[in-house]
Amino acid sequence: MILMGIADEAGASIDVQIQATRTLGWHHLEARNVAVAGFPTANIHDLPDAAFEVVVPRLEAAGVKVYCFGSTLGNWAKKIEQPFEVSLTEARRAIPRMQRLGTKFIRVMSYAIREGEDQMEEERFRRMRELTKMFLDAGIQPVHENCMNYGGMGWPFMLKLLENVPGLKVVFDTGNPVFNDDRSQPKPHPKQDPWEFYTHVREFIAHVHVKDAIWNPAKNDADYTYPGEGGGAVRRILQDLITSGYQAGISIEPHLAVVFHDASVTASAEAQFNSYVEYGRRLMKLIDGIKSGTV
């Protein structure tokens, strides 16, 4: 397995992201938001060219490779009613940058959920087919995350998406089912079962995000935990991956000090960095324990 993290959870600066990766003894990271001095923080595919030209040599000098682009294509903030050109432009910017960095995977989503409305499935499938073909033609594998989007509404929706979008694979996030409604079930929708979701999409998984959480009904939100301490079936899923000979990427997304989609969750730069590193160390300890049979 190739261990890494969504490195902006250690800090926005590319230098901090590299430092956290090297501190953990890892050689890869998953790039999402990146900050370079003199430029605003932006997703890796939205950085100004001049900022991107700073990022590349710093990664090369550190011997750190970008395994996956955590793009914003079709994410929870993008509506299916909005012009498709937004996504096409993002894809056109991402492809040459990924080729420059030797990055083979890009995280995508299938647009925000339309609450109480028709999900416009055919339009979603059409867009995802076009985007998937663009990436595959460029030698890049798109991986769809089970997040707050159409494909993340429950495992039946993910399977329907995969059936209608040839070549698309899955990046499975262990923690997302904990706080996402299972919209394949009648209202009031129960929360999803991470193990159930995982087993139904297992054959399509090409990348994994490790996140863990406990649903807190009192605040109608999740409390995030270290891996294996929440309801994300992290230990069980890792055990299954190891037993099955999984050799691809595993990327931490702690959400302990910061939450990508919740600006209210913040911490000092030092606490953020230390939390990220501790999370990575605990993941490695958990994996070693599974392999040795001690956990």
C-alpha positions, -999 to 999 in steps of 0.1 A, spaced: 0 0 0 11 36 -7 5 58 23 -1 95 20 -25 123 32 -46 151 19 -18 173 28 -36 207 33 -50 192 65 -14 196 78 -13 232 66 -20 252 35 16 260 26 33 236 2 64 237 24 44 226 54 27 198 34 61 186 23 74 187 58 45 167 72 49 141 45 86 137 52 81 137 89 59 106 85 85 90 62 61 91 33 70 98 -3 36 108 -17 8 133 -9 -27 139 -22 -29 176 -33 -60 196 -27 -56 232 -16 -21 247 -18 -6 280 -7 25 296 -21 39 329 -7 24 359 -27 -6 340 -39 -40 331 -24 -46 295 -14 -63 276 -41 -70 241 -53 -41 226 -71 -58 229 -105 -68 265 -98 -34 279 -88 -21 307 -110 6 294 -133 33 313 -115 23 297 -82 22 262 -98 58 268 -111 69 273 -75 52 241 -63 67 218 -89 105 223 -81 98 222 -43 81 188 -46 109 176 -69 136 188 -45 120 170 -16 114 138 -34 77 140 -28 53 129 -55 16 139 -60 -3 106 -61 -38 121 -66 -54 155 -73 -82 162 -48 -101 183 -74 -133 203 -69 -148 188 -101 -185 182 -94 -181 185 -57 -208 193 -31 -205 230 -39 -212 225 -76 -248 222 -88 -259 201 -117 -279 231 -130 -247 252 -134 -230 253 -168 -209 223 -176 -182 245 -189 -171 251 -153 -161 215 -149 -146 212 -184 -124 242 -177 -112 227 -144 -104 194 -162 -85 212 -189 -64 229 -163 -58 198 -143 -47 175 -171 -14 192 -181 -5 198 -145 -11 161 -136 10 150 -166 38 174 -155 38 159 -120 33 123 -131 0 121 -112 -23 93 -123 -54 98 -101 -79 126 -98 -107 127 -73 -140 138 -88 -177 139 -76 -211 138 -93 -225 172 -82 -245 184 -52 -277 166 -41 -309 183 -52 -330 182 -20 -366 170 -25 -362 172 -63 -354 151 -93 -317 143 -93 -313 149 -131 -295 116 -134 -291 115 -171 -274 149 -171 -251 138 -143 -242 106 -162 -236 125 -194 -212 149 -178 -194 122 -159 -189 102 -190 -174 131 -209 -151 140 -180 -141 104 -175 -132 100 -212 -111 132 -211 -90 119 -182 -87 83 -195 -76 96 -229 -49 116 -211 -37 85 -192 -53 96 -159 -77 76 -138 -107 95 -123 -119 82 -90 -153 92 -76 -157 98 -38 -186 87 -18 -192 122 -4 -220 147 -3 -230 142 -40 -252 120 -61 -229 90 -60 -226 94 -22 -263 92 -16 -260 54 -9 -243 24 -25 -271 18 -50 -266 53 -64 -228 47 -66 -234 15 -85 -258 31 -109 -233 59 -116 -206 33 -123 -229 14 -145 -236 45 -166 -200 59 -166 -176 33 -181 -141 35 -168 -149 55 -137 -135 40 -104 -141 47 -67 -121 64 -40 -138 51 -9 -139 73 22 -144 52 54 -158 81 74 -183 97 49 -211 71 54 -211 80 92 -227 114 85 -244 109 51 -280 98 49 -288 66 31 -312 80 5 -319 45 -8 -340 40 23 -373 56 31 -375 88 51 -364 95 77 -332 83 61 -309 64 84 -272 71 82 -252 49 59 -233 18 70 -196 21 60 -190 -16 58 -221 -22 38 -212 6 14 -177 -7 11 -186 -43 3 -209 -32 -25 -183 -11 -43 -152 -30 -33 -144 -43 -68 -143 -7 -81 -121 8 -55 -88 23 -68 -80 46 -39 -90 50 -2 -95 79 21 -92 71 58 -114 93 80 -133 82 111 -161 98 131 -190 92 154 -224 107 146 -236 131 172 -274 136 170 -273 164 196 -254 187 173 -266 170 141 -230 166 129 -201 142 133 -174 142 159 -142 132 142 -118 107 158 -85 90 152 -86 60 128 -103 30 143 -119 49 172 -151 59 154 -180 43 135 -162 42 101 -154 5 103 -118 15 96 -101 -15 112 -125 -39 94 -120 -23 61 -82 -21 64 -82 -58 74 -102 -67 43 -80 -45 20 -48 -61 34 -62 -96 32 -73 -91 -4 -38 -78 -14 -47 -42 -20 -16 -23 -32 -29 11 -41 -32 44 -22 -44 51 13 -48 87 21 -55 102 55 -81 130 58 -82 136 96 -107 164 99 -96 168 135 -80 202 134 -97 215 102 -127 204 81 -125 213 44 -162 221 41 -166 238 76 -146 270 81 -157 271 118 -134 242 126 -99 257 130 -68 253 151 -34 269 154 -9 260 127 12 240 152 -18 220 165 -29 214 129 5 200 119 9 179 150 -26 165 147 -20 155 111 13 138 119 -2 120 149 -31 107 127 -6 94 102 14 76 129 -17 60 144 -28 48 109 6 32 104 4 16 139 -31 3 131 -19 -12 98 11 -28 114 -11 -43 141 -35 -58 116 -6 -73 96 9 -88 128 -24 -99 142 -20 -79 174 -51 -57 169 
